[in-house]
Amino acid sequence: MDDELTNLGLIDEGDIVLDEAALSLALLDHPETDPTPYQELLEEIAVRLDAAGDDTTGAEERADALAQVLSREYGFTGDRETYDDPANADLIEVLDRRRGLPVSLSILYVAAARRVGWRAEVLDIPGHVLVLIGSEAAPVIVDPFRGGIRVGRDELAALLTASDAGSPAIVGRVAAMPNRAVLVRLLLNQATRAERTGKGRRALELYGRMTAMAPGYGHAWWERARLELVDGDVPAARCSLTAMLEITREPGLRLRVSNTLRSLPAS
């Protein structure tokens, strides 16, 4: 496993730099690619944002500066035409094509904002990903997939209601995603699409990356074990389920994992 991937699994959550980490994940699929131009582009975007937002004081102005730089100047927007293209969750491809999924574009927005010292978080909305800019007192939510437009309280409530996630009362309790969860979401998009198109080995590789980078996320261990069993690798599946059991505290899930382990044929 790549050293960078292993390091991501070891460093503290707060030390993860989202765009750098996403670039490291993309480089696993582009081993011959020189990362320097992409690193320079990410820094260039931050420099431009710093200049554009130099006189801003509030979240609304900063949200507008982000949209101005990332969407209008650099052309980053959602890929509506080929939404399921795996390139949309590969940061190298996203930087080349200026197109991406909500999660990959949100990584760019949040990382750029953080580079210039602004508070920014990725928000996991069922079926979508948004970005929160500013403090808890007066935050602004934007949608990078739609060019960084602002998302008001009513629209956010509608998104939650449409997904059966709850009522407008929940709007104020929409939680920010931890950095590792954002990266897992990025890889999960690739893995589900790979399996959907019959590329089970590719999906297994991606779940392996998730468990290396975020060993505390049980879902990745479960999906990895499932695909290992599809691949006929019972010892590997046993190891994955055992690892999941070590991090799982929910009684019902622990029982399910234990029962699955007991049902495996002897190796």
C-alpha positions in Angstrom: 0.0 0.0 0.0 1.3 3.4 -0.9 3.1 5.3 2.0 0.9 8.3 1.5 -2.2 6.3 2.0 -0.8 4.6 5.1 0.2 8.0 6.5 -3.4 9.3 6.0 -4.6 6.5 8.3 -2.1 7.5 11.0 -2.2 11.3 11.1 -4.7 13.2 13.3 -8.0 14.2 11.8 -7.2 17.9 12.1 -3.9 17.6 10.3 -5.5 16.3 7.1 -5.4 18.9 4.3 -8.3 18.0 2.2 -7.1 18.9 -1.3 -3.6 17.5 -0.7 -5.1 14.3 0.6 -7.5 14.0 -2.3 -4.6 14.6 -4.7 -2.6 11.9 -3.0 -5.5 9.5 -3.5 -5.8 10.4 -7.2 -2.1 9.8 -7.7 -2.5 6.2 -6.8 -4.3 5.8 -10.2 -1.8 8.1 -12.0 1.6 6.8 -10.7 3.5 8.4 -13.6 1.9 11.8 -13.2 4.0 14.7 -11.8 2.0 16.2 -9.0 3.8 19.5 -9.0 1.5 21.3 -11.6 -1.5 20.3 -9.6 0.0 21.4 -6.3 0.9 24.7 -7.9 -2.7 25.1 -9.3 -4.2 24.5 -5.8 -1.8 27.1 -4.4 -2.6 29.5 -7.2 -6.3 29.2 -6.5 -5.7 30.1 -2.9 -3.5 33.1 -3.8 -6.2 34.4 -6.1 -8.9 33.8 -3.5 -6.8 35.6 -0.9 -6.6 38.6 -3.2 -10.3 38.5 -4.2 -11.4 38.2 -0.6 -8.9 40.6 0.9 -11.6 43.1 1.9 -14.3 40.6 2.9 -15.4 40.5 6.5 -18.5 38.3 6.6 -19.5 34.8 5.4 -21.7 36.1 2.6 -18.9 38.1 1.0 -16.5 35.2 1.4 -19.0 32.8 -0.2 -19.3 35.2 -3.1 -15.5 35.4 -3.4 -15.2 31.6 -3.5 -17.9 31.4 -6.2 -16.2 34.2 -8.2 -12.7 32.5 -8.1 -13.5 28.8 -8.4 -16.6 28.9 -10.6 -16.3 32.0 -12.8 -12.6 32.5 -13.0 -11.4 28.8 -13.0 -14.5 27.3 -14.4 -15.2 24.6 -11.8 -18.7 23.3 -12.0 -20.7 20.1 -11.7 -20.7 17.5 -14.5 -24.3 17.1 -15.3 -23.8 15.4 -18.6 -21.6 12.5 -17.5 -22.3 12.5 -13.8 -21.3 8.9 -13.2 -17.9 9.2 -15.0 -15.3 8.0 -12.5 -13.2 11.0 -13.5 -15.5 13.2 -11.5 -14.2 11.7 -8.2 -10.6 11.8 -9.3 -9.0 15.1 -8.2 -6.4 15.0 -11.0 -9.1 14.6 -13.6 -11.3 17.2 -11.8 -8.5 19.7 -12.0 -7.8 18.9 -15.6 -11.5 18.9 -16.8 -12.8 21.6 -14.4 -15.8 19.2 -13.8 -16.7 17.0 -10.8 -19.1 15.6 -8.4 -20.5 17.6 -5.4 -17.9 16.0 -3.0 -14.9 16.6 -5.2 -15.8 20.2 -5.9 -16.6 20.7 -2.2 -13.1 19.6 -1.4 -11.7 22.3 -3.6 -14.0 25.0 -2.1 -13.3 24.0 1.5 -9.6 23.6 1.0 -9.2 26.9 -0.8 -11.1 28.7 2.0 -9.0 27.1 4.7 -5.8 27.9 2.9 -6.6 31.6 3.3 -7.7 31.2 6.9 -11.5 31.1 6.5 -13.7 28.6 8.3 -15.2 26.2 5.9 -16.8 22.7 6.3 -18.2 20.0 4.0 -21.8 19.2 4.8 -23.3 15.8 4.0 -26.8 16.3 2.9 -28.6 13.1 1.9 -28.0 12.6 -1.8 -25.8 15.7 -2.0 -22.8 17.6 -0.6 -22.7 21.3 0.2 -20.2 23.7 1.8 -20.6 25.8 4.9 -18.7 29.1 5.1 -18.3 31.1 8.2 -19.0 30.9 11.9 -22.0 29.1 13.6 -23.5 32.5 14.4 -24.1 33.6 10.7 -22.9 30.9 8.3 -23.6 30.7 4.6 -24.1 27.5 2.7 -23.2 27.2 -1.0 -23.5 24.5 -3.6 -20.2 24.0 -5.5 -21.9 21.7 -8.0 -24.0 24.7 -9.2 -21.2 27.2 -9.4 -21.1 28.1 -5.7 -24.6 29.6 -5.5 -26.0 30.2 -2.0 -28.4 27.7 -0.5 -30.9 29.3 1.7 -32.7 27.7 4.7 -35.8 27.0 2.8 -34.0 25.2 0.0 -31.9 23.2 2.5 -35.1 22.2 4.3 -36.6 21.1 1.0 -33.5 19.0 0.2 -33.8 17.3 3.6 -37.6 16.8 3.3 -37.2 15.3 -0.2 -34.7 12.8 1.1 -37.0 11.9 4.1 -34.2 13.2 6.3 -36.5 15.3 8.5 -38.2 18.6 9.1 -36.9 22.2 8.9 -36.0 21.8 12.6 -33.1 19.6 11.5 -31.7 22.3 9.3 -29.9 23.9 12.2 -28.4 20.6 13.2 -26.9 19.6 9.8 -23.4 18.4 10.8 -20.0 19.0 9.2 -18.2 16.0 7.9 -14.8 15.0 9.4 -12.0 15.2 6.9 -11.6 11.4 6.7 -15.3 11.0 6.1 -15.1 13.4 3.2 -12.3 11.4 1.6 -14.2 8.1 2.2 -17.2 9.7 0.5 -14.9 10.5 -2.5 -13.6 7.0 -2.7 -17.1 5.5 -2.1 -18.4 7.3 -5.2 -15.7 5.6 -7.3 -16.2 2.2 -5.6 -20.0 2.1 -6.1 -19.7 3.1 -9.7 -17.0 0.5 -10.4 -19.1 -2.3 -9.0 -22.2 -1.1 -10.8 -20.3 -1.5 -14.1 -19.0 -5.0 -13.2 -15.5 -3.9 -12.0 -15.5 -5.8 -8.7 -11.7 -6.0 -8.4 -11.5 -2.3 -8.9 -14.2 -1.7 -6.2 -12.3 -4.1 -3.9 -9.1 -2.1 -4.4 -10.9 1.1 -3.5 -12.4 -0.3 -0.4 -8.9 -1.4 0.5 -7.8 2.2 0.2 -10.6 3.3 2.5 -9.7 0.9 5.2 -6.1 1.9 5.1 -6.9 5.6 5.1 -9.8 5.5 7.5 -9.6 2.2 9.5 -12.3 3.4 11.9 -15.0 3.4 9.3 -16.8 0.1 9.6 -18.8 0.2 6.4 -15.6 0.0 4.3 -14.5 -3.1 6.1 -17.9 -4.7 5.6 -17.9 -4.0 1.8 -14.3 -5.1 1.5 -15.1 -8.4 3.2 -18.1 -8.9 1.0 -16.1 -8.4 -2.2 -13.3 -10.6 -0.8 -15.8 -13.4 -0.4 -17.1 -12.8 -4.0 -13.4 -13.1 -5.0 -13.2 -16.4 -3.1 -10.6 -15.1 -0.6 -12.1 -16.4 2.7 -8.9 -15.7 4.8 -8.9 -12.0 3.7 -12.6 -11.7 4.4 -12.1 -13.1 7.8 -9.4 -10.6 8.5 -11.6 -7.7 7.3 -14.6 -8.8 9.4 -12.3 -9.2 12.5 -11.0 -5.7 12.0 -14.6 -4.4 11.7 -15.5 -6.2 14.9 -12.6 -4.5 16.7 -14.0 -1.0 15.9 -17.7 -1.7 16.1 -19.6 -1.0 19.4 -23.2 -1.2 18.2 -24.6 -4.5 19.6 -26.8 -5.4 16.6 -24.0 -4.8 14.1 -21.5 -6.7 16.3 -23.9 -9.7 16.3 -24.3 -9.5 12.5 -20.5 -9.5 12.0 -19.9 -12.3 14.5 -22.6 -14.4 12.9 -21.0 -13.8 9.5 -17.6 -14.8 10.8 -19.0 -18.0 12.2 -20.7 -18.8 8.9 -17.4 -18.7 7.0 -15.9 -22.0 5.9 -12.8 -23.1 7.8 -9.6 -21.9 6.0 
